[in-house]
């Protein structure tokens, strides 16, 4: 992808604004996400959620009488490129705030920059516990997404109650996201009185996972808890198929941000994984957003066509919460927005009623009760129940 495309997209967005809104200087907001590569689906889903929300906000008069405009930067799932992209958004584009994408290692790398430059950073996918719980005061990092420590409890509960597993084994990507979940799964297993068969790690580029899976099978694993993005997770599933080992696989949501069904083959549909939202939910707000998606993106004919719905839904709510904070702050000043995010009134979002979304001690808007379990069916994400 050309590095000029996101800039052209931002210019096009400005030109497309209604004349009345265009009379005021736009408020730029940024996105640092995977817009190319194996996880590009996640970046597109986030873009769609932000775009629909921005269109709604601008149609209602913008924020502080000014239209919002989205400026995107591709991090290519690379922490160094993510930091460079965020620096450009902060120093050159002067964004009021920026959003982050699927990769925990990238988001972890962005945290010090956001706190140093006092620019609010809203995570809408990456679930690493330390992203928001980073020890900074004041903390400029917020999240409308899952949190590993809570997801891990949900995955093990599903393994025990639905898969009837008592001795699950872990397959974890070898990066900070995998490490975050290893700690969380260990703690959740102890709290639930479960024993883990073992923990194995893998690299993004590994072509075969049979050695790790063989060790877990030998240790008596009766389910696999999988943490990884689409491409390496697909290798795990293909390796299981080659082994002929039919074991329940319960996955974190990284598999929903890429080409997992295509890469993993038919067995992809057997994998249950966690999400924060499904557009199969029947509710007025869901129908409203789905109608906007169908109008804006002609390939969407129904809820089953919403790619990576978690990214779309999280981003949509996060954009509206940011707009409320800017309005409450009466300013695009970073510290003022940060303080406003910690003091928002209740808000009825797409995913839930936020009452409130954040506090001074909790920068995670979603909790364990907001998670649902889904699976792929014909390449589409649908609830398991």
C-alpha positions in Angstrom: 0.0 0.0 0.0 1.3 3.4 -0.9 2.1 5.6 2.0 0.3 8.4 0.2 -3.1 6.6 0.1 -4.1 7.4 3.7 -3.3 11.1 3.1 -5.4 11.1 -0.1 -8.2 9.4 1.8 -8.1 12.2 4.4 -8.2 14.9 1.7 -11.1 13.1 0.0 -13.0 12.9 3.3 -12.5 16.7 3.8 -13.8 17.4 0.3 -16.8 15.2 0.8 -18.0 17.1 3.9 -21.2 19.1 3.6 -20.6 22.8 2.8 -22.0 23.9 6.2 -19.7 21.6 8.1 -16.7 22.4 5.8 -16.9 26.1 6.8 -15.3 25.2 10.1 -11.8 23.9 10.6 -12.0 20.1 10.9 -10.9 18.2 14.0 -8.5 15.5 12.9 -8.5 12.1 14.6 -6.1 9.3 13.8 -6.0 5.6 13.3 -2.9 3.4 13.6 -3.8 -0.1 12.5 -3.0 -3.0 10.1 -4.2 -1.7 6.8 -2.2 -4.3 4.8 -0.9 -7.8 5.2 -2.5 -10.8 6.9 -4.5 -8.7 9.4 -5.8 -6.0 7.0 -9.3 -7.2 7.6 -9.1 -5.9 11.1 -7.9 -2.4 9.9 -10.8 -2.3 7.4 -13.3 -3.3 10.1 -12.1 -0.6 12.4 -12.1 2.0 9.6 -15.7 1.1 8.8 -16.8 1.5 12.5 -15.1 4.9 12.8 -16.4 6.1 9.4 -20.0 5.3 10.2 -19.7 7.0 13.6 -18.0 10.1 12.1 -20.7 10.3 9.4 -23.4 10.4 12.1 -21.5 12.9 14.2 -20.8 15.2 11.3 -24.4 15.0 10.0 -25.5 16.2 13.4 -23.3 19.2 13.2 -19.9 17.8 14.2 -18.2 18.5 17.6 -17.8 22.0 18.9 -19.3 23.1 15.6 -16.5 21.4 13.7 -16.5 18.3 11.5 -14.4 15.3 12.4 -12.0 13.9 9.8 -10.2 10.5 10.0 -6.5 10.2 9.1 -5.3 6.6 8.7 -1.8 5.2 9.0 -0.7 1.6 8.3 1.4 0.0 11.0 1.8 -3.3 9.1 1.5 -5.1 12.4 5.0 -3.8 13.2 5.6 -1.9 16.5 8.3 0.3 15.1 6.2 1.3 12.2 3.3 1.9 14.5 5.2 4.3 16.6 6.4 6.2 13.5 2.9 6.4 12.3 1.6 7.7 15.6 4.4 10.3 15.8 3.4 11.6 12.4 -0.3 11.8 13.4 0.6 13.7 16.6 3.4 16.0 15.4 2.4 16.7 11.8 -1.3 16.1 11.6 -2.0 17.4 15.2 -4.7 14.9 15.9 -6.9 15.4 18.9 -6.7 11.7 19.7 -5.9 8.5 17.9 -7.2 4.9 17.8 -5.3 1.7 17.7 -5.7 -1.7 16.0 -5.5 -5.4 16.4 -1.9 -6.0 17.6 -1.0 -5.9 21.3 2.8 -5.4 20.6 2.0 -2.4 18.5 -0.4 -0.9 21.1 2.1 -1.6 23.9 4.7 0.4 22.0 2.3 3.3 21.5 1.5 3.7 25.2 4.6 5.6 26.3 4.2 8.0 23.3 0.6 8.7 24.1 1.3 9.4 27.8 4.4 11.5 27.0 2.7 13.6 24.4 -0.6 13.8 26.4 -2.6 12.6 23.4 -5.5 10.3 24.1 -5.1 6.9 22.6 -8.2 4.7 22.3 -7.7 1.0 21.7 -10.5 -0.7 19.9 -9.1 -4.2 19.5 -5.8 -5.2 21.1 -6.5 -6.9 24.4 -3.2 -7.0 26.2 -3.9 -6.2 29.9 -1.0 -3.8 30.2 -2.2 -1.5 27.5 -4.6 0.3 29.8 -3.2 -0.9 33.1 0.2 0.7 32.4 0.9 2.5 35.6 0.9 6.0 34.2 -0.7 8.9 36.1 -2.4 10.6 34.4 -3.1 7.8 32.0 -4.0 8.8 28.4 -4.8 5.3 27.2 -8.4 4.1 27.1 -10.0 1.0 25.5 -13.3 -0.1 24.1 -12.4 -3.7 23.7 -11.7 -7.0 25.5 -9.1 -7.3 28.3 -6.9 -10.4 28.3 -7.3 -11.0 32.0 -11.1 -11.1 31.6 -11.1 -13.0 28.3 -9.0 -15.7 29.8 -11.6 -16.3 32.4 -14.3 -16.5 29.7 -12.3 -18.9 27.5 -11.6 -21.3 30.4 -15.2 -21.2 31.6 -16.4 -22.1 28.0 -13.8 -24.9 27.9 -15.1 -26.4 31.2 -18.8 -25.9 30.7 -19.3 -26.4 26.9 -16.3 -28.5 25.8 -16.3 -30.4 29.2 -12.5 -29.9 29.5 -10.7 -30.4 32.8 -7.1 -30.3 31.6 -6.7 -27.8 28.7 -3.4 -27.0 27.0 -2.3 -23.6 25.8 -1.0 -22.6 22.4 0.3 -19.1 22.6 1.9 -16.7 20.1 5.4 -15.8 21.3 5.0 -12.0 21.9 3.7 -9.7 24.6 0.1 -10.6 23.8 0.9 -14.3 24.3 2.7 -13.5 27.5 -0.2 -11.4 28.8 -2.6 -14.3 28.2 -0.2 -16.9 29.7 -0.3 -15.0 32.9 -4.0 -14.5 32.7 -4.8 -18.1 31.9 -2.6 -19.4 34.7 -4.4 -17.1 37.2 -7.8 -18.0 35.8 -7.1 -21.7 35.9 -6.0 -21.6 39.5 -9.1 -19.5 40.5 -11.3 -22.1 38.7 -9.6 -25.1 40.2 -8.5 -26.3 36.8 -5.1 -27.8 36.0 -3.4 -26.9 32.7 -1.8 -29.6 30.7 1.0 -27.3 29.7 1.8 -24.2 27.6 3.5 -24.1 24.2 4.5 -21.1 22.2 4.9 -20.5 18.4 6.2 -17.8 16.1 4.3 -15.9 13.5 6.3 -17.6 10.7 6.2 -21.2 12.0 5.1 -23.6 9.2 4.3 -26.5 11.4 3.0 -26.8 15.0 3.0 -30.6 15.3 5.9 -30.8 17.9 4.1 -28.4 20.3 0.7 -30.1 19.9 2.3 -33.5 20.3 3.7 -32.5 23.7 0.3 -31.2 24.8 -1.4 -34.3 23.6 1.1 -36.4 25.5 0.4 -34.4 28.6 -3.3 -35.2 28.5 -4.7 -32.0 27.1 -8.5 -32.4 26.5 -8.9 -28.9 24.8 -6.6 -26.3 23.3 -6.8 -22.7 24.3 -5.4 -20.8 21.3 -4.0 -17.2 21.3 -2.7 -15.9 18.0 -3.7 -13.9 15.0 -5.2 -15.5 11.8 -2.2 -16.8 9.9 -0.3 -18.6 12.7 -3.5 -19.8 14.3 -4.5 -21.4 11.0 -1.2 -23.3 11.1 -2.2 -24.7 14.5 -5.5 -26.0 13.0 -3.9 -27.5 9.9 -1.3 -29.2 12.2 -4.1 -30.7 14.3 -5.7 -32.0 11.1 -2.5 -33.6 10.0 -2.2 -35.3 13.4 -5.7 -36.6 13.2 -6.3 -35.1 16.7 -9.9 -34.1 17.1 -9.8 -31.9 20.2 -11.9 -28.8 21.1 -10.2 -25.5 20.2 -11.3 -22.4 22.0 -9.6 -19.2 20.7 -9.0 -15.6 21.6 -10.4 -13.3 18.9 -7.2 -12.7 16.9 -8.4 -15.2 14.4 -11.3 -12.9 13.4 -9.1 -10.1 12.0 -7.7 -11.9 9.0 -8.1 -14.8 6.5 -8.5 -17.5 9.1 -11.3 -19.6 7.4 -9.4 -19.5 4.1 -6.0 -20.4 5.6 -7.3 -23.0 8.1 -9.6 -24.9 5.8 -12.9 -26.6 6.8 -11.8 -27.2 10.4 -11.9 -23.5 11.0 -15.6 -23.8 11.6 -15.0 -26.0 14.7 -13.1 -23.3 16.5 -15.1 -21.3 19.1 -13.8 -17.8 19.8 -14.7 -14.8 21.8 -16.1 -11.5 20.6 -17.6 -8.3 22.1 -20.4 -8.0 19.7 -22.5 -9.7 17.0 -24.7 -7.8 14.5 -27.1 -10.7 14.8 -28.3 -9.0 18.0 -31.8 -7.6 17.5 -31.9 -4.1 18.9 -32.7 -0.6 17.4 -29.1 0.6 17.6 -27.8 -2.5 16.0 -30.3 -2.2 13.1 -29.5 1.5 12.7 -25.7 0.8 12.4 -26.2 -2.2 10.2 -28.4 -0.1 7.9 -25.7 2.5 7.7 -23.1 -0.1 6.9 -25.3 -1.6 4.2 -25.7 1.8 2.6 -22.1 2.7 2.8 -20.6 -0.7 1.8 -22.7 -2.4 -0.9 -21.1 -5.8 -0.3 -22.9 -5.9 3.1 -26.4 -7.3 2.7 -27.0 -8.5 6.3 -25.3 -9.2 9.6 -23.4 -12.2 8.3 -21.6 -9.9 5.8 -20.0 -7.6 8.4 -16.3 -8.4 8.4 -14.7 -8.7 11.8 -17.7 -7.3 13.6 -15.9 -6.8 16.8 -13.6 -4.2 15.2 -16.5 -2.4 13.6 -18.6 -2.3 16.8 -15.8 -1.4 19.2 -14.6 1.4 16.9 -18.1 2.8 16.4 -18.7 3.1 20.2 -15.2 4.4 20.9 -15.6 7.2 18.3 -18.9 8.3 19.8 -17.4 8.3 23.3 -14.4 10.4 22.1 -16.8 12.9 20.5 -18.7 13.2 23.8 -15.5 13.8 25.6 -14.3 16.5 23.2 -17.7 18.2 23.6 -17.6 17.9 27.4 -14.0 19.3 27.4 -15.0 22.2 25.1 -11.6 21.8 23.6 -9.3 19.6 21.5 -6.6 19.9 24.2 -5.3 16.4 25.1 -5.4 16.7 28.9 -8.8 18.3 28.8 -10.1 15.3 26.7 -8.4 12.8 29.0 -10.2 14.3 32.0 -13.5 14.4 30.2 -13.2 10.7 29.2 -12.8 9.9 32.9 -16.0 11.8 33.7 -18.5 11.0 30.9 -22.2 10.6 31.7 -23.9 7.4 30.9 -24.2 6.7 27.2 -26.3 4.2 25.3 -23.9 2.7 22.8 -24.1 -0.1 20.2 -22.5 -2.7 22.4 -24.0 -1.7 25.7 -25.1 1.1 28.0 -21.9 2.7 29.4 -22.7 3.9 32.9 -20.1 5.3 32.7 -17.6 4.0 30.1 -14.5 5.0 32.1 -13.5 6.3 35.5 -10.2 7.6 36.9 -9.3 4.0 38.0 -10.8 2.0 35.1 -10.0 2.8 31.5 -11.6 -0.3 30.1 -15.1 0.2 28.9 -16.1 -3.4 28.5 -16.1 -6.2 31.1 -16.4 -10.0 31.1 -20.2 -9.9 30.9 -20.0 -8.2 27.5 -18.3 -11.1 25.8 -20.0 -13.7 23.6 -18.8 -16.9 21.9 -19.0 -17.3 18.1 -17.6 -19.4 15.3 -17.1 -19.2 11.5 -19.8 -20.6 9.3 -19.2 -20.4 5.6 -16.6 -17.7 6.3 -19.0 -15.6 8.3 -19.0 -15.0 12.1 -22.1 -16.2 13.8 -23.0 -16.9 17.5 -22.3 -20.5 18.7 -25.7 -20.6 20.4 
